[in-house]
């Protein structure tokens, strides 16, 4: 995965006002896994990418498309600022 995508995952998490620990609990993984994904040291499986997209209420493409700003992912689709799921 790369550092750029890892930073994007962190940006989505922060925009949705989740700590690494909170996201880890939702995904049933360790906080260290979230840290590793966000730093680019490892990559989440497609299943976790799909789950994060659901949590953030964006498409998988929006989640991983590093050419599109995170803000634009929400503006274009009229999505809420904070996810109320789970």
C-alpha positions, 0 to 999 in steps of 0.5 A: 500500500504506500505511505500516501494511501496510509495518510489517506486512511488516517485522514478519513479516520480523523475526519470521522472523529475516530481514534486508532483504538476506536477504529480498531475496535470496530474492525476487531483488529489491534490498534497496532494494525491501524497504525501500520496501515496508516504508516504504510508499513502494511496493507489492510486486506480487501475485507478491511478496506470494504469495512472502512468504506462502510464505516466512513460511508464512502465507496471503496474507490473513494477510500483508496483514490489518492487523487481525489480529496477526502472532502470531495468524497463527501461533498459530491455525494452529499454525505454526512460529515460524521458516520453514525453507523455501528 
